[in-house]
Amino acid sequence: MKLRDTNINKLSKTTYDVLILGGGINGAVSAAALSARGVKVALIDKGDFAGCTSSNSSNLAWGGIKYLENMELLLVNKLCKSRNHLMKHYPSTVQEIRFFTTIQKGFRMPVFFVFMGTIFYWIMGRLFTKSPRYLTKQQINQQEPVVNTDNAKAGFEYSDSYLYDNDARFVFNFIRSSLDFGCIAANYVESTNATRKNGQWEVQCVDHVGQQEITIKAKTMINACGPYVDEQNAKTQQTTQHHHVFSKGIHLIVDRITENKKVLTFFASDGRLFFVIPMGPKTCIGTTDTQVTSPETSVTDEDRQFVLDNVNSLLNLKTPLTTESIIAERCGVRPLAIEGSGGKADWVKLSRKHAIDMDRSNMHLSIFGGKLTDCLNVGDEVVEKISSMGIDIPYPNKKWYGEPHEAVRDEFLHQAKLMQLDNLTDPSSSEPLSQRLWRRYGANAMNLLEKIRIDPTSADLLIENAEYTRCEIEQTAHREMITKLEDFLRRRSKISLVVNTQQLKESSGLMDACEILFGEQAKEKYDEYFNNIG
């Protein structure tokens, strides 16, 4: 928390080129892109970074195959190109995965016609992934016996990509990158009012942790509040070309359903896409697609039953899944950008494409919609628009994204091999320790190697059933602005998604982790977490 305290003190000490409101994917890439190119940036979020939509996705970075049905070819082309770019620059994190799709009898289109769509999709994706293949009913039975083919006609397999770890971790790494380039960021700081005076924004904020008021000054302001963009614009009397409508999606996390590391894809009972997604030792199932009027949502009994009914119908499970099978739940809204200030839209057909509205006279940007796949384009577009408003970009060609150079990775892996790091991998882990540390921390994994070299016990897993070592948690305490225990368990890691609440309570190592993260406040933070989740 020392990092956060330091940044809180800095927020009111200078005038920034840009103040970003919101630390979801849009705000995170904006901060990373601008700060890497020499712009003086501040970023605040009223909750934790990646606290809303950006931590409740399907963990897929896909090219938008479903938009082919609406003939949004330009969007699919752009998303496929963006997906390939992510896979190329984040090879440890954004990885190819096969989608194993079953088409039921009576589906609205012939199976072979849909299969030809996957061929077209593969071509639009520049043949970057493995080619699709057609699956007969017999092949589905042989290759994935867990799929119930009683009502199946045929199927196919094609490729897209997914986040190996989790969405919130991916988002935070952009925040961490922006901090490394000089951005002053703080979570749990809320903008309560903002006015434009003497050619700059004066933003009144409240620090919800320290319970103090802060005034931040900036030449330009970016509203990247995700589903709360419209609400924030109302506070500052911003008139925009776009606004949001909302679709709620939920996922249920259960014990691993199949050993195959493929996304099982179906069309649910209401005709919408339904996924069974690998998540390490667990499986993520969903999603719903329900129109809602507010970003404030929760999982309902009806939502749970919809997902459980569909998965039990579509799969051959030895024991049907029930509410007792649920380890964790994810619920969030997808903010969908729509033109105009009112009226209705066919929200089911709305895509996740983003829009950036610019108010040049007030030096203000609003970012609407978007999806993780397209995040690098958002960052570049924000830099372009900020530059067009007269803000100096000292290093316009500086690369701001991607994993460290291959030479750095090779040196890390070489040192890890010399010290036989992978021999210290816990038997319960899903991957070698060297791979996990590199994927999560990049060049900063070198610091962990040194700690383990000095004390091999620092490579021990601290929390039962969770793939986090003692030295990782020590580094997290210093570098990742953990303010509440939930920040660590739910967003910097996915521990609370794969370990149920009772197991966490019974874990002797969790209190040790709290002491590392919070020092004298360990018991208070521990109690706060479990009291809040009931």
C-alpha positions, 0 to 999 in steps of 0.5 A, spaced: 500 500 500 506 504 500 505 505 492 498 507 493 500 512 499 505 515 495 501 516 488 495 519 492 500 524 495 502 526 488 495 526 485 494 534 487 501 536 486 502 538 479 498 539 473 497 533 468 497 533 461 491 528 461 487 525 467 483 518 465 477 516 469 476 509 469 481 503 470 478 498 466 481 495 459 480 502 455 483 506 461 488 502 462 491 502 455 490 509 454 494 510 460 499 505 458 500 508 451 500 515 453 505 515 458 510 510 454 510 516 449 512 521 454 505 524 456 504 526 463 498 522 465 494 520 472 489 515 472 484 514 478 478 509 479 472 509 484 473 502 485 479 497 484 482 496 477 479 492 472 473 492 477 467 491 473 466 489 466 474 488 465 474 482 470 467 479 468 469 477 461 469 470 457 477 470 457 476 470 450 480 474 445 476 472 439 475 475 432 468 476 432 466 470 428 458 471 430 458 478 427 459 474 420 451 473 421 450 480 421 455 481 415 459 486 419 465 484 415 469 490 416 468 489 423 470 482 423 476 483 419 479 488 424 478 484 430 481 478 426 487 483 425 487 485 432 487 478 435 493 476 431 496 482 433 495 480 441 497 473 439 504 475 436 505 480 442 503 476 448 505 469 446 505 467 453 498 470 455 494 470 449 494 463 446 490 460 440 485 455 442 480 450 439 473 451 439 469 445 438 462 446 436 456 442 435 450 444 431 443 441 434 438 438 429 433 444 427 438 449 427 436 455 423 442 454 418 445 448 415 451 445 418 455 445 412 453 452 411 456 454 418 462 450 417 463 454 410 463 460 415 468 458 419 473 457 413 471 464 411 473 467 418 479 463 417 481 466 411 479 473 414 484 471 419 490 471 414 490 464 416 494 465 422 491 460 426 490 452 425 485 451 419 477 449 421 475 442 420 468 439 419 466 434 424 461 428 423 456 426 429 461 420 430 467 424 430 464 428 436 463 422 440 470 419 439 474 426 440 469 429 446 465 423 449 462 428 454 458 432 448 451 429 448 450 428 441 443 425 441 440 431 438 446 433 434 447 433 427 454 435 426 459 440 428 466 443 426 472 445 430 476 452 428 481 456 432 481 463 436 484 465 442 484 466 449 487 469 456 491 463 459 491 467 466 485 471 467 482 478 464 483 482 470 490 480 470 491 482 463 488 489 464 492 490 470 499 489 467 497 495 462 496 499 469 503 496 471 506 498 465 503 505 465 506 506 472 513 504 470 513 509 465 511 515 470 503 515 470 500 516 477 495 511 478 490 510 484 485 505 485 479 507 490 479 514 488 472 517 485 471 523 481 465 527 485 465 533 480 469 536 475 469 543 472 473 547 466 477 553 469 482 557 466 484 552 460 484 546 464 480 541 468 479 541 476 477 535 478 474 534 485 475 527 488 475 523 494 480 517 496 475 512 499 481 509 503 484 515 506 477 518 507 480 525 504 478 530 498 483 531 493 483 536 487 487 533 481 488 538 475 489 536 468 489 539 461 485 534 458 480 529 461 478 522 458 472 518 461 474 511 460 469 509 466 466 503 462 459 502 463 458 508 467 461 513 462 454 516 461 453 517 468 460 521 469 458 525 462 452 527 466 456 530 472 460 534 467 455 536 462 458 533 456 454 532 450 456 526 446 454 522 439 454 515 443 451 512 449 451 505 452 445 500 452 447 494 456 447 486 456 448 482 462 452 476 462 454 471 467 458 465 468 459 459 473 465 456 475 465 449 476 470 443 477 473 441 470 468 437 466 473 435 461 481 434 460 481 436 453 483 444 453 478 446 448 472 451 448 466 447 447 461 451 443 454 450 442 447 454 441 443 454 447 436 453 448 434 460 446 439 460 440 445 464 443 452 462 443 454 458 449 461 456 452 464 451 456 471 454 457 477 451 460 480 455 466 486 451 469 483 446 474 476 448 473 471 450 467 467 456 466 460 455 463 456 460 460 454 465 458 447 469 458 445 475 454 440 479 457 438 486 456 438 490 462 437 498 464 443 499 469 450 497 470 448 494 477 447 487 476 447 480 479 446 473 478 439 471 479 436 464 480 433 464 473 440 466 470 443 460 474 438 455 472 438 457 465 446 455 465 445 449 469 439 447 464 443 448 458 450 445 460 446 438 463 442 438 456 448 439 452 453 434 455 453 427 458 455 428 465 456 422 470 452 427 475 448 433 473 451 440 475 447 443 481 447 449 485 452 445 489 457 444 484 458 452 483 465 454 486 464 461 483 460 466 479 462 472 474 457 477 473 458 483 469 455 488 463 457 489 456 456 496 455 454 496 447 455 503 444 449 506 440 449 512 436 444 518 438 442 520 445 435 516 446 431 511 442 431 504 442 436 499 438 436 491 436 441 490 442 442 483 440 445 485 434 449 490 437 457 489 436 462 490 441 465 495 437 468 501 440 467 509 439 471 515 442 467 521 442 471 528 442 470 535 445 475 539 442 473 545 445 473 542 452 479 537 451 475 531 453 474 524 450 469 519 452 470 512 450 464 507 449 463 500 448 469 496 446 472 489 447 479 486 449 481 484 443 481 491 440 484 494 446 491 496 442 487 500 437 483 503 443 490 505 446 493 508 439 487 512 437 487 515 444 494 517 443 492 520 436 486 524 438 490 527 444 495 529 439 490 532 435 487 537 441 494 540 441 497 535 447 505 534 445 507 527 444 514 527 446 516 520 443 510 518 438 513 512 435 515 509 442 512 502 442 508 501 448 505 494 449 507 487 448 512 482 452 519 483 453 524 482 447 525 475 446 533 476 448 530 478 455 525 471 455 531 467 453 536 470 459 530 468 464 529 461 461 536 460 461 537 462 468 531 458 470 534 452 467 541 453 470 538 453 477 533 448 476 527 452 477 522 447 474 524 442 479 521 446 485 514 446 481 509 444 486 505 437 484 499 441 484 501 446 479 498 446 472 504 448 468 512 449 470 514 454 475 518 458 470 513 459 464 508 461 470 512 466 472 514 469 466 507 470 463 505 473 469 511 478 471 515 478 464 522 482 466 520 483 473 520 475 474 528 476 474 527 479 481 523 472 483 529 468 480 534 472 485 529 471 491 528 463 490 536 462 489 537 465 495 531 462 499 528 456 495 522 455 500 520 462 497 518 458 491 513 454 496 505 455 494 503 459 500 495 458 499 492 451 499 490 450 492 492 456 489 498 457 484 501 463 488 508 462 491 511 466 497 515 470 493 510 472 488 505 475 494 511 479 496 512 482 490 505 483 489 505 487 495 510 492 493 508 493 486 501 491 485 497 496 489 493 491 493 488 495 497 483 490 499 484 482 499 479 482 494 483 485 489 488 480 490 484 474 490 479 476 485 483 481 480 491 480 480 489 473 481 483 468 479 484 464 486 477 466 488 474 463 482 478 456 482 478 456 490 471 456 494 470 460 500 470 455 505 477 452 502 479 459 502 477 460 510 480 453 512 487 455 508 492 456 513 496 460 508 491 465 507 493 469 513 500 469 512 499 472 505 494 477 508 500 479 513 505 480 507 500 484 503 497 488 509 502 488 515 498 490 521 492 491 518 492 483 516 486 481 520 482 487 519 483 486 511 481 478 512 475 479 516 473 485 511 473 480 505 469 474 508 464 479 512 463 482 505 462 475 501 457 473 507 
